[in-house]
């Protein structure tokens, strides 16, 4: 037992065991998710669906995940984080188990939806770290959790791609089932229930409004690049989302036991952390989509790499994040989260602006080096912003606060590909490819599209830097408080 800087007593042995479990989860999740994207064409052929239909394999996961992180986060505050963490992890295990065995496309979507619901494990896990770990240990553990996302990507790209190519995409799921079940068992045995529980009645009207807002926003933005931003369906979905958000805010201000205490979002650090994570997710997804196209487009429009080679070339991104995130967590209590947010925004901006100069002509070594710089900077940003959030919120509202942060992250991640797809549709050229059936015409994005994507991403990080100047420092701790 040790005394933390906040006067609480913490069980260091328990914290280390719990940290080992929570740090492993992103590794498993990223392993399954990273290989799924390049497998989408195979899934489309296997189930005889259209490209628009198969995109729902990703969209349904994002949609159910965005709703569950907020709802289960609130329930965690009310009934205990461990209890809801186990429920979410069990649902995820069921989803992972049945995804690879899905006999039809609707059942595949159902299994993916269950996986999305299970994504509430991450905000609930962040909450457990903040509540049960000594304050000085929190940024380090958060940094390791963020780093494991990178390791999962690094493992998934070569190993998962090999399994998918030689044994089928289903086996990326089959091989992970024993590990997910093991983590579920260890969680049940090791993780303790939260000491901070706030009983109350569930705000079902607020939940319904939140579901309508998140679902219409995500569906509208996801479909917009395919059917057009001016399409009546898109306009109705986005208008419905904005209207439900407005009603949600008004209702929650008056609710006796709101699902989202509006005063949380009004607090400066919480608002900045949520806007910041939205912008970071928005920009990184735009960059990632642009990079994959730059690598795979045929010369002179790109580098002409196949899917596997492209995956291997972007693997250094994961390694950069693996190094940067734990370092940021380790030194955050000494230098503070605020300067790290600013540093990450500045470095990401610089890297993106350099990428915009000549993405196709600069050569692969320079291209990948700049992408690693941007990815590492974003890893620093992410771990800093989550610590700004969790050190700014009372522990009794930690579940809903981290859940909302994950919701903002997902919203940003959905906007990124949508805007990227729109820009690449606006700036394109026609190329003619010979096939056994004759010549076919193919629209491919031009270098102008890539330049605009990188410049727009850089502009978002400039905005994020401006927001960082308004952060109230809450993570930095005095040197004399260092444990001996």
C-alpha positions as CSV (number, residue, x, y, z in Angstrom):
1,X,0.0,0.0,0.0
2,X,1.2,3.5,-0.8
3,X,-0.1,7.0,-0.3
4,X,-0.8,9.0,-3.5
5,X,-0.3,12.7,-4.0
6,X,-4.0,13.1,-3.6
7,X,-4.0,11.6,-0.1
8,X,-5.7,8.4,-1.2
9,X,-4.2,4.9,-0.3
10,X,-3.4,2.7,-3.2
11,X,-2.5,-1.0,-3.6
12,X,0.5,-0.9,-5.8
13,X,0.6,-4.7,-6.3
14,X,-3.0,-4.7,-7.5
15,X,-2.4,-1.7,-9.8
16,X,0.4,-3.5,-11.5
17,X,-1.7,-6.7,-12.1
18,X,-4.6,-4.6,-13.4
19,X,-2.3,-2.6,-15.6
20,X,-1.0,-5.8,-17.3
21,X,-4.6,-6.7,-18.2
22,X,-5.6,-3.2,-19.4
23,X,-2.5,-2.8,-21.4
24,X,-3.0,-6.1,-23.3
25,X,-6.5,-5.3,-24.5
26,X,-5.6,-2.8,-27.3
27,X,-3.1,-5.3,-28.7
28,X,-5.9,-7.8,-29.2
29,X,-8.4,-5.3,-30.6
30,X,-6.0,-3.8,-33.1
31,X,-4.9,-7.2,-34.2
32,X,-8.4,-8.0,-35.3
33,X,-9.3,-4.6,-36.7
34,X,-6.1,-3.8,-38.7
35,X,-6.4,-6.8,-40.9
36,X,-10.1,-6.3,-41.6
37,X,-9.8,-3.3,-43.9
38,X,-7.6,-4.9,-46.5
39,X,-9.9,-8.0,-46.3
40,X,-13.0,-6.1,-47.3
41,X,-12.8,-6.9,-51.1
42,X,-12.6,-10.6,-50.1
43,X,-15.6,-10.3,-47.8
44,X,-17.6,-8.5,-50.5
45,X,-17.0,-11.4,-53.0
46,X,-17.6,-14.0,-50.4
47,X,-21.1,-12.7,-49.4
48,X,-22.0,-11.3,-52.9
49,X,-22.6,-7.8,-51.7
50,X,-21.8,-4.3,-53.2
51,X,-18.9,-2.1,-52.1
52,X,-21.5,0.2,-50.4
53,X,-22.9,-2.8,-48.5
54,X,-19.5,-4.1,-47.4
55,X,-18.5,-0.7,-46.0
56,X,-21.1,-1.4,-43.2
57,X,-18.7,-3.9,-41.8
58,X,-16.7,-0.9,-40.6
59,X,-19.7,1.5,-40.1
60,X,-21.8,-0.8,-37.9
61,X,-18.8,-1.2,-35.6
62,X,-18.2,2.5,-35.3
63,X,-21.9,3.2,-34.9
64,X,-22.6,0.8,-32.1
65,X,-19.3,1.6,-30.4
66,X,-20.0,5.3,-30.4
67,X,-23.3,4.8,-28.6
68,X,-22.1,2.2,-26.2
69,X,-19.1,4.2,-24.9
70,X,-21.4,6.9,-23.6
71,X,-24.2,4.7,-22.3
72,X,-22.0,2.1,-20.7
73,X,-19.8,4.8,-19.3
74,X,-22.8,6.3,-17.5
75,X,-23.9,2.9,-16.3
76,X,-20.4,2.3,-15.0
77,X,-20.7,5.5,-12.8
78,X,-24.0,4.2,-11.5
79,X,-23.4,0.5,-11.0
80,X,-19.7,0.1,-10.9
81,X,-17.0,0.2,-13.5
82,X,-15.8,-3.4,-13.0
83,X,-19.3,-4.8,-13.6
84,X,-19.9,-2.8,-16.8
85,X,-16.3,-3.5,-17.9
86,X,-17.0,-7.3,-17.6
87,X,-20.3,-6.9,-19.5
88,X,-18.7,-5.0,-22.3
89,X,-15.7,-7.4,-22.6
90,X,-18.1,-10.4,-22.6
91,X,-20.1,-8.8,-25.4
92,X,-16.9,-8.2,-27.3
93,X,-15.8,-11.8,-26.8
94,X,-19.1,-13.0,-28.2
95,X,-18.8,-10.7,-31.2
96,X,-15.2,-11.7,-32.0
97,X,-16.1,-15.4,-31.6
98,X,-19.0,-15.3,-34.1
99,X,-17.6,-12.8,-36.6
100,X,-15.3,-15.4,-38.2
101,X,-18.1,-18.0,-38.3
102,X,-20.9,-15.8,-39.7
103,X,-22.8,-17.8,-42.3
104,X,-24.4,-14.7,-43.9
105,X,-23.8,-11.0,-44.3
106,X,-26.6,-9.9,-42.0
107,X,-25.2,-12.1,-39.2
108,X,-21.7,-10.8,-39.9
109,X,-23.0,-7.3,-39.4
110,X,-24.7,-8.4,-36.2
111,X,-21.4,-9.9,-34.9
112,X,-19.6,-6.7,-35.8
113,X,-22.2,-4.6,-34.0
114,X,-21.6,-6.7,-30.9
115,X,-17.8,-6.0,-31.2
116,X,-18.7,-2.3,-31.4
117,X,-20.7,-2.5,-28.2
118,X,-17.7,-4.1,-26.5
119,X,-15.6,-1.0,-27.3
120,X,-16.8,0.5,-24.1
121,X,-14.0,-1.4,-22.5
122,X,-11.6,1.4,-23.3
123,X,-13.3,4.4,-21.6
124,X,-14.2,2.1,-18.7
125,X,-10.6,0.9,-18.6
126,X,-9.3,4.5,-18.6
127,X,-11.6,5.2,-15.6
128,X,-10.3,2.2,-13.7
129,X,-6.8,3.4,-14.2
130,X,-7.6,6.9,-12.9
131,X,-9.6,5.7,-9.9
132,X,-7.5,2.8,-8.6
133,X,-3.9,3.7,-9.6
134,X,-1.6,6.1,-7.8
135,X,-1.7,9.5,-9.7
136,X,1.9,9.3,-10.7
137,X,1.3,5.9,-12.3
138,X,-1.7,7.0,-14.3
139,X,0.0,8.9,-17.2
140,X,2.6,6.1,-17.6
141,X,-0.2,3.4,-17.8
142,X,-2.2,5.5,-20.2
143,X,0.9,5.9,-22.3
144,X,1.4,2.2,-22.4
145,X,-2.2,1.6,-23.3
146,X,-1.8,4.0,-26.2
147,X,1.4,2.4,-27.2
148,X,-0.3,-1.0,-27.4
149,X,-2.5,0.3,-30.1
150,X,0.7,0.8,-32.1
151,X,2.0,-2.7,-31.2
152,X,-1.3,-4.3,-32.3
153,X,-1.0,-2.6,-35.6
154,X,2.6,-3.6,-36.0
155,X,1.8,-7.2,-35.3
156,X,-1.4,-7.3,-37.3
157,X,0.0,-6.0,-40.6
158,X,2.6,-8.7,-41.2
159,X,1.3,-11.6,-39.1
160,X,-2.4,-10.9,-39.7
161,X,-2.0,-10.3,-43.4
162,X,-0.1,-13.5,-43.7
163,X,-2.8,-15.5,-41.9
164,X,-5.6,-13.8,-44.0
165,X,-3.8,-14.3,-47.3
166,X,-3.0,-18.0,-46.6
167,X,-5.9,-19.2,-44.5
168,X,-8.7,-16.7,-45.0
169,X,-9.7,-13.5,-43.1
170,X,-11.8,-15.6,-40.7
171,X,-8.7,-17.0,-39.1
172,X,-7.6,-13.6,-37.9
173,X,-10.6,-13.9,-35.6
174,X,-10.3,-17.6,-34.8
175,X,-6.7,-17.1,-33.7
176,X,-7.6,-14.3,-31.2
177,X,-10.6,-16.1,-29.5
178,X,-8.5,-18.0,-26.9
179,X,-6.7,-14.8,-25.9
180,X,-9.9,-12.8,-25.6
181,X,-11.4,-15.5,-23.3
182,X,-8.2,-15.6,-21.3
183,X,-8.3,-11.8,-20.7
184,X,-12.0,-12.1,-19.8
185,X,-11.1,-14.7,-17.2
186,X,-8.2,-12.7,-15.8
187,X,-10.4,-9.6,-15.6
188,X,-13.0,-11.4,-13.6
189,X,-10.3,-12.7,-11.2
190,X,-8.1,-9.6,-10.8
191,X,-10.1,-6.4,-11.4
192,X,-11.8,-5.0,-8.3
193,X,-15.0,-3.0,-8.2
194,X,-14.7,0.8,-8.2
195,X,-14.7,2.6,-4.9
196,X,-16.7,5.4,-6.6
197,X,-20.3,4.6,-7.4
198,X,-23.0,7.2,-7.9
199,X,-26.5,5.5,-7.8
200,X,-29.3,7.0,-9.6
201,X,-32.1,6.5,-12.2
202,X,-31.3,6.0,-15.8
203,X,-32.1,8.9,-18.1
204,X,-33.7,6.9,-20.9
205,X,-35.0,10.0,-22.8
206,X,-31.4,11.4,-22.8
207,X,-30.1,8.1,-24.0
208,X,-32.6,8.0,-26.8
209,X,-31.7,11.6,-27.9
210,X,-28.0,10.7,-27.7
211,X,-28.5,7.6,-29.8
212,X,-30.4,9.6,-32.5
213,X,-27.7,12.3,-32.5
214,X,-24.8,9.9,-32.8
215,X,-26.4,7.4,-35.3
216,X,-27.7,10.0,-37.7
217,X,-24.4,11.9,-37.7
218,X,-22.3,8.8,-38.3
219,X,-24.6,7.3,-41.0
220,X,-24.9,10.7,-42.7
221,X,-21.2,11.4,-42.8
222,X,-20.3,7.8,-43.8
223,X,-22.8,7.8,-46.7
224,X,-22.1,11.3,-47.9
225,X,-19.0,10.5,-50.1
226,X,-21.0,7.7,-51.9
227,X,-24.4,9.5,-52.4
228,X,-23.2,13.1,-52.3
229,X,-23.3,15.8,-49.6
230,X,-26.2,17.6,-51.2
231,X,-28.3,14.4,-51.5
232,X,-31.6,14.7,-49.7
233,X,-30.8,11.6,-47.6
234,X,-27.5,13.2,-46.4
235,X,-29.2,16.5,-45.6
236,X,-32.0,14.9,-43.7
237,X,-29.6,12.8,-41.7
238,X,-27.3,15.7,-40.8
239,X,-30.3,18.0,-40.0
240,X,-31.8,15.3,-37.8
241,X,-28.5,14.9,-36.0
242,X,-28.2,18.7,-35.3
243,X,-31.8,19.0,-34.2
244,X,-31.5,16.0,-31.8
245,X,-28.3,17.5,-30.4
246,X,-30.0,20.8,-29.7
247,X,-33.0,19.0,-28.0
248,X,-30.5,16.8,-26.1
249,X,-28.7,19.8,-24.6
250,X,-31.9,21.6,-23.6
251,X,-33.3,18.4,-22.1
252,X,-30.2,17.4,-20.2
253,X,-29.9,20.9,-18.6
254,X,-33.3,20.3,-16.9
255,X,-33.1,16.5,-16.3
256,X,-32.9,15.4,-12.6
257,X,-30.4,12.7,-13.3
258,X,-28.9,13.5,-16.8
259,X,-27.0,10.9,-18.8
260,X,-24.6,13.7,-19.6
261,X,-24.2,16.3,-16.9
262,X,-23.9,19.4,-19.1
263,X,-21.6,21.1,-16.6
264,X,-19.0,18.6,-17.5
265,X,-18.8,19.8,-21.1
266,X,-18.8,23.4,-19.9
267,X,-15.6,22.9,-17.9
268,X,-12.7,24.3,-20.0
269,X,-10.4,21.4,-19.9
270,X,-13.1,18.8,-20.6
271,X,-14.4,20.8,-23.6
272,X,-10.8,21.3,-25.0
273,X,-10.0,17.6,-24.5
274,X,-13.1,16.5,-26.4
275,X,-12.7,19.0,-29.2
276,X,-9.0,18.1,-29.4
277,X,-9.6,14.4,-29.6
278,X,-12.3,15.0,-32.3
279,X,-9.8,17.1,-34.4
280,X,-7.0,14.6,-33.8
281,X,-9.2,11.7,-35.0
282,X,-10.5,13.7,-37.9
283,X,-7.0,14.6,-39.2
284,X,-5.2,11.3,-38.6
285,X,-7.9,9.4,-40.6
286,X,-7.6,11.9,-43.5
287,X,-3.8,11.4,-43.5
288,X,-4.0,7.6,-43.3
289,X,-6.5,7.4,-46.2
290,X,-4.3,9.7,-48.3
291,X,-1.1,7.7,-47.5
292,X,-2.7,4.4,-48.5
293,X,-3.8,5.9,-51.8
294,X,-0.4,7.5,-52.4
295,X,1.3,4.2,-51.9
296,X,-1.1,2.1,-54.0
297,X,-1.9,4.4,-57.0
298,X,-0.1,3.4,-60.1
299,X,2.8,5.6,-61.2
300,X,3.0,8.5,-61.9
301,X,0.1,9.1,-59.6
302,X,1.5,7.1,-56.7
303,X,4.1,4.4,-55.9
304,X,2.2,1.4,-57.3
305,X,2.5,-0.8,-54.1
306,X,0.1,-3.7,-53.4
307,X,-1.9,-4.1,-50.2
308,X,0.6,-6.1,-48.3
309,X,3.6,-3.9,-49.2
310,X,1.6,-0.8,-48.3
311,X,0.8,-2.4,-44.9
312,X,4.5,-3.2,-44.3
313,X,5.5,0.4,-45.3
314,X,3.2,2.0,-42.8
315,X,4.3,-0.4,-40.0
316,X,6.9,2.2,-38.8
317,X,4.0,4.4,-37.8
318,X,3.1,1.9,-35.2
319,X,6.7,1.7,-34.0
320,X,6.8,5.5,-33.7
321,X,3.7,5.6,-31.6
322,X,5.0,2.7,-29.5
323,X,8.0,4.8,-28.5
324,X,6.4,8.2,-28.3
325,X,3.3,7.4,-26.2
326,X,5.1,5.8,-23.2
327,X,7.7,8.5,-23.2
328,X,5.0,11.1,-23.0
329,X,3.3,9.3,-20.2
330,X,6.6,8.9,-18.3
331,X,7.6,12.5,-18.3
332,X,4.1,14.1,-18.2
333,X,4.0,14.5,-14.4
334,X,7.3,16.4,-14.6
335,X,6.6,18.8,-17.5
336,X,2.9,18.7,-17.6
337,X,0.3,17.7,-20.2
338,X,-0.2,21.2,-21.6
339,X,3.2,21.6,-23.2
340,X,3.0,18.0,-24.6
341,X,-0.3,18.8,-26.3
342,X,1.3,21.9,-27.8
343,X,4.4,20.1,-28.9
344,X,2.4,17.3,-30.5
345,X,0.3,19.8,-32.4
346,X,3.3,21.7,-33.7
347,X,5.2,18.6,-34.8
348,X,2.1,17.1,-36.5
349,X,1.5,20.4,-38.3
350,X,5.1,20.6,-39.5
351,X,5.1,17.0,-40.8
352,X,1.8,17.4,-42.6
353,X,2.9,20.6,-44.3
354,X,6.1,18.9,-45.5
355,X,4.0,16.0,-46.8
356,X,1.8,18.4,-48.8
357,X,4.8,19.8,-50.8
358,X,5.4,16.7,-53.0
359,X,3.7,13.6,-51.6
360,X,4.2,11.5,-54.8
361,X,7.6,12.8,-55.9
362,X,9.5,13.0,-52.6
363,X,10.3,9.2,-52.5
364,X,9.2,6.5,-50.1
365,X,11.9,7.0,-47.5
366,X,11.1,10.6,-47.0
367,X,7.4,10.0,-47.2
368,X,7.4,7.3,-44.5
369,X,9.8,9.3,-42.3
370,X,7.3,12.2,-42.3
371,X,4.4,9.9,-41.7
372,X,6.2,8.5,-38.7
373,X,6.8,12.0,-37.4
374,X,3.1,12.8,-37.6
375,X,1.9,9.5,-36.1
376,X,4.3,9.8,-33.2
377,X,3.2,13.4,-32.6
378,X,-0.4,12.3,-32.6
379,X,0.4,9.5,-30.1
380,X,1.8,12.2,-27.8
381,X,-1.4,14.3,-28.3
382,X,-3.7,11.4,-27.6
383,X,-2.1,10.3,-24.3
384,X,-1.8,14.0,-23.2
385,X,-5.5,14.8,-24.0
386,X,-6.9,11.8,-22.2
387,X,-4.8,12.7,-19.1
388,X,-6.0,16.3,-19.2
389,X,-9.6,14.9,-19.2
390,X,-9.3,12.3,-16.4
391,X,-7.4,14.7,-14.1
392,X,-10.0,17.4,-14.6
393,X,-13.1,15.4,-13.8
394,X,-14.4,14.2,-10.5
395,X,-14.0,10.4,-10.0
396,X,-17.8,9.9,-9.6
397,X,-18.3,11.2,-13.2
398,X,-15.3,9.5,-14.7
399,X,-17.2,6.9,-16.7
400,X,-19.4,9.2,-18.6
401,X,-16.6,11.7,-19.1
402,X,-14.3,9.1,-20.7
403,X,-17.2,7.7,-22.6
404,X,-18.0,11.0,-24.2
405,X,-14.4,11.5,-25.1
406,X,-14.5,8.2,-27.0
407,X,-17.7,9.3,-28.7
408,X,-15.9,12.5,-29.9
409,X,-13.0,10.4,-31.1
410,X,-15.3,8.2,-33.1
411,X,-17.1,11.2,-34.6
412,X,-13.8,12.7,-35.7
413,X,-12.7,9.3,-37.1
414,X,-15.9,9.1,-39.2
415,X,-15.5,12.7,-40.5
416,X,-11.9,12.1,-41.7
417,X,-12.6,9.4,-44.3
418,X,-15.7,11.1,-45.4
419,X,-14.0,14.4,-46.2
420,X,-11.0,12.6,-47.6
421,X,-13.3,10.6,-50.0
422,X,-15.0,13.8,-51.0
423,X,-11.7,15.6,-51.9
424,X,-10.4,12.6,-53.8
425,X,-13.6,12.5,-55.7
426,X,-13.4,16.2,-56.6
427,X,-9.8,16.1,-57.8
428,X,-9.3,13.0,-60.0
429,X,-8.1,11.9,-63.3
430,X,-9.2,9.1,-65.6
431,X,-6.8,6.2,-66.5
432,X,-7.5,3.4,-68.8
433,X,-6.5,-0.2,-67.8
434,X,-6.5,-3.1,-70.2
435,X,-8.4,-6.3,-69.0
436,X,-9.3,-9.6,-70.7
437,X,-12.7,-8.0,-71.4
438,X,-11.2,-4.8,-72.9
439,X,-10.2,-1.4,-71.7
440,X,-11.8,0.0,-68.5
441,X,-11.7,3.5,-67.2
442,X,-10.8,4.2,-63.6
443,X,-11.0,7.4,-61.6
444,X,-8.0,7.9,-59.4
445,X,-7.2,10.9,-57.1
446,X,-4.5,13.3,-58.3
447,X,-1.6,14.8,-56.4
448,X,-3.7,17.9,-55.9
449,X,-6.2,15.9,-53.8
450,X,-3.4,14.6,-51.6
451,X,-1.9,18.0,-51.1
452,X,-5.2,19.5,-50.1
453,X,-5.8,16.6,-47.7
454,X,-2.5,17.1,-46.0
455,X,-2.9,20.9,-45.8
456,X,-6.4,20.6,-44.3
457,X,-5.1,18.1,-41.7
458,X,-2.3,20.6,-40.9
459,X,-4.9,23.3,-40.4
460,X,-6.8,21.2,-37.9
461,X,-3.6,20.8,-35.8
462,X,-3.0,24.5,-35.9
463,X,-6.4,24.9,-34.4
464,X,-5.5,22.2,-31.8
465,X,-2.4,24.1,-30.9
466,X,-4.4,27.2,-30.3
467,X,-6.7,25.2,-28.0
468,X,-3.7,23.9,-26.1
469,X,-2.8,27.4,-25.0
470,X,-6.1,27.5,-23.0
471,X,-5.6,24.2,-21.1
472,X,-5.4,24.5,-17.4
473,X,-2.5,22.3,-16.2
474,X,-3.7,19.5,-14.0
475,X,-1.1,16.7,-14.6
476,X,2.2,18.2,-13.6
477,X,3.2,17.3,-10.0
478,X,5.9,18.9,-7.8
479,X,9.3,17.1,-7.8
480,X,9.3,16.8,-4.0
481,X,6.3,14.5,-4.2
482,X,8.3,11.9,-6.1
483,X,8.1,8.5,-4.2
484,X,11.4,7.2,-3.0
